[in-house]
């Protein structure tokens, strides 16, 4: 009794059990390679995400607005709140690279208190407590859940201004609007 194997345009009748085992081994090897490749890509994506977080963390980002308000009151600096979806929002990733990770922004950041409010989809990126806290801040300053969004507030948490969205493709990585926005508040030093 033979077993029929279908290849793209051929059908072979195999009567030899050794050949059958070779086909089964080949299929098993292909499946193992596919699984290994999938795991490798997942690790690369996770490592890239960690590397991006390390780059941004070279700036003094806080994750608590009340702490930022205390620092703002002491140093008389405005607070920049950056709303991001770090693991699902391509414009957020692009803005981080094109704006926040530049020397120009790092210089301006000296005149700001920085707060990052992340709204990731993956549950392992931030703690449950931080997620609940971030949702509270989002409901107050970003109720329409627009990402990325930058909100400037004073030491008492009163909103001074906001800028929403970023498209590195359509604007050819033009961050001039973001720099103009930040410069307006760094210069005032409210």
C-alpha positions as CSV (number, residue, x, y, z in Angstrom):
1,X,0.0,0.0,0.0
2,X,1.4,3.4,-1.0
3,X,1.0,6.8,0.5
4,X,0.4,9.8,-1.8
5,X,2.6,12.9,-1.3
6,X,1.5,16.0,-3.2
7,X,4.2,18.4,-4.3
8,X,3.5,21.6,-6.2
9,X,2.9,19.9,-9.5
10,X,3.8,16.2,-8.8
11,X,2.3,13.3,-7.0
12,X,4.6,10.5,-5.9
13,X,3.6,7.1,-4.7
14,X,6.0,6.0,-2.0
15,X,6.1,2.3,-1.2
16,X,9.3,2.4,0.8
17,X,8.9,3.1,4.6
18,X,12.5,4.5,4.7
19,X,11.6,7.2,2.2
20,X,8.5,7.9,4.1
21,X,10.6,8.5,7.3
22,X,12.8,10.9,5.3
23,X,9.8,12.9,4.3
24,X,8.5,13.0,7.8
25,X,11.9,14.1,9.1
26,X,12.2,16.8,6.4
27,X,8.8,18.2,7.4
28,X,9.7,18.0,11.1
29,X,13.0,19.9,10.4
30,X,11.2,22.6,8.4
31,X,8.7,23.0,11.3
32,X,11.5,23.3,13.8
33,X,13.3,25.9,11.7
34,X,10.2,28.0,11.4
35,X,9.6,27.9,15.2
36,X,13.3,28.8,15.9
37,X,13.1,31.7,13.4
38,X,9.9,33.0,15.1
39,X,11.5,32.8,18.5
40,X,14.6,34.6,17.2
41,X,12.5,37.5,15.7
42,X,10.6,37.8,18.9
43,X,13.8,38.1,20.9
44,X,15.2,40.7,18.5
45,X,12.0,42.8,18.8
46,X,12.2,42.6,22.6
47,X,15.9,43.6,22.6
48,X,15.2,46.5,20.2
49,X,12.5,47.7,22.5
50,X,14.8,47.5,25.5
51,X,17.6,49.3,23.6
52,X,15.1,52.1,22.6
53,X,14.0,52.4,26.3
54,X,17.7,52.7,27.4
55,X,18.4,55.4,24.9
56,X,15.4,57.5,26.0
57,X,16.2,56.8,29.6
58,X,19.5,58.7,29.2
59,X,17.2,61.8,29.7
60,X,15.8,62.2,33.2
61,X,12.3,60.8,32.4
62,X,9.9,60.5,35.4
63,X,6.8,58.3,35.4
64,X,4.9,60.2,38.2
65,X,3.4,63.6,37.7
66,X,3.2,64.5,41.4
67,X,6.9,64.0,41.7
68,X,7.4,66.1,38.6
69,X,5.2,68.9,40.1
70,X,7.4,69.0,43.2
71,X,10.6,69.3,41.1
72,X,8.9,71.9,38.9
73,X,8.0,74.0,41.9
74,X,11.6,73.8,43.3
75,X,13.3,74.6,40.0
76,X,10.6,76.8,38.5
77,X,10.5,74.6,35.3
78,X,7.5,73.6,33.1
79,X,6.6,70.0,32.9
80,X,6.5,68.2,29.6
81,X,4.3,65.1,29.6
82,X,4.9,62.7,26.7
83,X,2.1,60.2,26.0
84,X,3.3,57.2,24.1
85,X,2.3,53.7,23.1
86,X,5.8,52.3,23.2
87,X,5.0,48.8,21.9
88,X,2.3,49.4,19.3
89,X,2.4,53.1,18.1
90,X,4.8,53.5,15.1
91,X,4.5,57.4,15.2
92,X,5.5,57.3,18.9
93,X,8.6,55.2,18.1
94,X,9.4,57.6,15.2
95,X,8.9,60.7,17.3
96,X,11.1,59.3,20.0
97,X,13.9,58.7,17.5
98,X,13.5,61.9,15.5
99,X,12.8,64.3,18.3
100,X,13.4,63.0,21.9
101,X,16.7,61.2,21.1
102,X,18.4,64.3,19.5
103,X,21.0,66.5,20.9
104,X,18.8,69.5,20.2
105,X,16.1,68.1,22.5
106,X,18.6,67.0,25.1
107,X,19.7,70.6,25.4
108,X,16.1,71.9,25.7
109,X,15.3,69.2,28.2
110,X,17.6,71.0,30.7
111,X,14.8,73.6,31.0
112,X,12.0,71.0,31.5
113,X,10.8,68.4,33.9
114,X,10.1,65.3,31.7
115,X,7.3,62.8,32.4
116,X,6.7,59.8,30.2
117,X,3.2,58.2,30.4
118,X,3.3,54.9,28.5
119,X,0.2,53.1,27.4
120,X,1.6,49.7,26.1
121,X,-0.5,46.8,25.0
122,X,1.9,44.2,26.4
123,X,1.4,43.6,30.1
124,X,5.0,43.0,30.9
125,X,6.3,46.4,30.0
126,X,5.0,48.3,33.1
127,X,3.6,47.2,36.4
128,X,-0.1,47.0,37.1
129,X,0.3,49.9,39.5
130,X,2.0,52.0,36.9
131,X,-0.6,51.0,34.3
132,X,-3.4,52.1,36.6
133,X,-1.6,55.4,37.4
134,X,-1.0,56.1,33.7
135,X,-4.7,55.5,32.9
136,X,-5.6,58.1,35.5
137,X,-3.2,60.7,34.0
138,X,-4.4,59.8,30.5
139,X,-8.0,60.4,31.5
140,X,-7.1,63.8,32.8
141,X,-4.7,65.1,30.1
142,X,-5.3,62.8,27.1
143,X,-8.9,61.7,27.3
144,X,-9.2,61.2,23.5
145,X,-6.2,58.8,23.8
146,X,-4.2,60.5,21.0
147,X,-0.7,59.0,20.6
148,X,1.9,60.4,20.5
149,X,0.9,63.5,22.4
150,X,2.9,66.1,24.2
151,X,1.3,68.2,26.9
152,X,3.0,71.1,28.7
153,X,1.8,71.8,32.2
154,X,2.9,74.2,35.0
155,X,4.0,73.3,38.5
156,X,0.4,73.0,39.6
157,X,-0.5,70.6,36.8
158,X,-2.5,73.3,34.8
159,X,-2.3,72.6,31.1
160,X,-0.4,75.3,29.2
161,X,-0.5,73.7,25.7
162,X,-0.4,70.5,23.7
163,X,0.7,69.1,20.4
164,X,-0.6,65.8,19.1
165,X,0.5,63.3,16.5
166,X,3.6,62.8,14.3
167,X,4.1,61.4,10.8
168,X,7.7,60.9,9.9
169,X,6.7,59.7,6.4
170,X,4.4,62.6,5.4
171,X,6.5,65.3,7.0
172,X,9.9,63.9,6.0
173,X,10.9,63.7,9.7
174,X,10.0,67.4,10.3
175,X,10.1,68.0,14.0
176,X,10.2,71.8,13.7
177,X,6.6,72.0,15.0
178,X,7.6,70.1,18.1
179,X,10.7,72.2,18.7
180,X,8.7,75.4,18.2
181,X,6.1,74.1,20.7
182,X,8.8,73.2,23.3
183,X,10.7,76.4,22.8
184,X,7.6,78.5,23.5
185,X,7.5,77.1,27.1
186,X,11.2,76.6,27.8
187,X,11.8,80.3,27.0
188,X,8.9,81.4,29.2
189,X,10.0,79.1,32.1
190,X,6.5,79.3,33.7
